[in-house]
Amino acid sequence: MRASKCRSKSIVNKDIQPITKNISLDQLVEAALEKALDQKALDPVVFNLSESYNIAERILIISGTSVRHVKGIADKILSGLFNGLVHPDKIEGYSTGEWIIMDYSDFIIHIFFEPQRQYYELDQLLAKYPKINFREELDTKLRRFKTGLHPMS
């Protein structure tokens, strides 16, 4: 289900192995969320599926305002996670940029062009799972983005 809706070619990173042994899952999610917010990603939601789902433990869903914006968010996450040292096992949908899926094994990122997010309603599908709140400064940054008060940095 997670990749079947994407019709574009997938990118598999065979040369660089993820170095997530020394990085906790929540640190990875927090870093990805912070990079996405730096690119002005919209409506971020993190779901905790660890208790009841076997595909991943965490899912981050975010949106962009255009295909270019969606690709920019993906690029920022790819280059920015721990100085570019952590890479997904697989990326789907990058060539079209309407729905990009970045699979980090226990953590999956869905970056939607907003009309695609509304159409597929993944948020509603996952609504029965608990949402995760991160440390206070990220929560503050999140509130600013949701209210349109973007930080100057």
N, C-alpha and C positions, 0 to 999 in steps of 0.2 A: 504494500500500500504506500509506503513512504516514498518510493521512487517511481512507481508505476504511472503516475500522472504526468511526469516529466518526459518529454519526447526528445530531448536533446541528448547529445553524446555525453557520456560520463567521463570524468577525469579521475584516474586512479593514481595515487602517489606511491610508486613502487620503490623509488630511490631513497626517500627520506622516511625513516621510521619515526613515529611519534615518540617524544621523550616525556611522556606523561607519568612515568614511574615516580618522580619526585614532586609531582604537582597533583594536588587533590582535585577531585571532580568539581567541587564548588569554586576553587580558585580558577579553574579553566572556564567555567560558566561565567563567573564574575568578570574575568578578563575579556571574554568575547562580548559580553553585554556592554562593558565600558567602551570597547572599540566601536561597537555598533552605535552607541550613543554619541561618540565623538564624530561620527559620520551623519549625525542627525537622523538616525533610524526612528521610526514611528511605532507607537503602541507595543513596546516590548512586553512579552509575557514569558515567564519561565515556569514550566510544569514539572512536578516531581512524580515520576512514574516508577520509582524504585521499589515500591511495595507491591505493585500489581501488574507490571508490564514487562515483557522480556526483550523488547527491541532496544530500549535505552533507558537510562535512569533519569536523565534530564532532557527536556526539549525546550529550546528557546525559539519563540516565534516573533518576528519583527517585520516591519514593512518599509518600503521606500515609495517615493512619489512618482518615480519613472523607472524605466528599465536601466537607464544610466545610473540612477541613484542606487538601485538594488545591486548592480555590479560593483559600484563604489563601496557599498557597505561590505560586500563579500571580500573585495580586495583589501580593505582596511583590516578586517578580521584575519585574513590569510597572512598578511605581512606583519601584523601587529601582535599576534599572540606570542608573548614571551620572546619578543624581538625576532619573530619569524621562525622560531625553533620548533614550534608545535604546529603540526600539519594534520589536516583531516585524512582519514583513510580513503575517503571517496567524496567527490563533488558531483552533483547532478544539476542540470539546468542552467549552467553558467552561460552557454552560448545564446540562449534566448533571453535570459535575464528576467523572466516573469515570475519564476519560482525557483530559487536556488536552494539546494539542500546540501549541507556540509555535515558529513558523518564522522564524528570523532569516537566511534564505538559506543561508549556509555553516554554520550552527549550528542544530540543532533540539533543543528540550527536550520530553521526554515526562514528564508528571507523572501518575502513576497512583494511583488508589485501590488499595490493596494487593491485594485479590482480582482486580482486572482485570489487574494486572501478572503475577500468577501464571497467570492464564488465557491471556493472549496470549503469554507467554514471549519478549518482545522481547529480553531479556538473552541468552537462549540463541541466538536468531537472529543476534545481533551478536557472539557470543563468539569468533568467529575473527578479529575485528579487535583491534588492540592497545588496551589501556586507557591512559589518560593520568593521570599523577600530577602534582599541582600543588605549589606551594611548600610548605615544611615546616609552616608554621603552619596551612594549610588541611588538610594531611594529618593533623596532630595533632587538629584539630577533628573531622575525619572519623572518626578512630579513637575519639574520645570518644563520638560519636553511635552508632557501631556497637557499642560496649561498654556503652552506657547511661549513661556518665559525662558528662552534658551540662554544658557550661561554664556558669558563672553569669551571664555577660554576655548 
